[in-house]
Amino acid sequence: MSETQEALVVIAGGHRCALPMERVAEVRLFAEATPVPGMPASVRGVVERNGAPVHVVDTALRLGTGASSEDRRACIIFFDNLTVCGTAAMLVDAVDRIIERSAIDDAEPALSRQFVAGMIRGTGETLPLIDIDRFFDLRRAETLS
């Protein structure tokens, strides 16, 4: 029998999606990022974490659904041990909740599969599970087309 896995449900660009909870290192309320010239449009800039600069990617821009909001519900989610870049963070409009997840095969994601690892079911809803390593691989197309 496999152990239960959890997912962090977030809202980005009006879409609900899930992040594998075992990959989440930290969640913070939004803080203004310092812009970095020459970065792709989806990179908002850098913020400080444990004394080091960390790139912040706008999740809604990366998924091609507009730009994330910067209101009081906006959050930055940090990830460590990424295949491409070590540590990075994503900006989301809001963090909703943590759910227990189970994979399903019979649903199509509302988002393109470019950054979707699969579909999950949790607490009565079906959500796309974001593939964290593919999401932060900025060598991939800048946004979904």
PyMOL commands that set and color helices and strands:
alter all, ss='L'
color gray80, all
select helices_A, chain A and resi 21-23+59-63+113-115+132-135
alter helices_A, ss='H'
color red, helices_A
select strands_A, chain A and resi 5-12+15-20+24-29+43-49+52-58+75-82+86-92+94-104+116-122+125-130
alter strands_A, ss='S'
color yellow, strands_A
deselect
rebuild
show_as cartoon
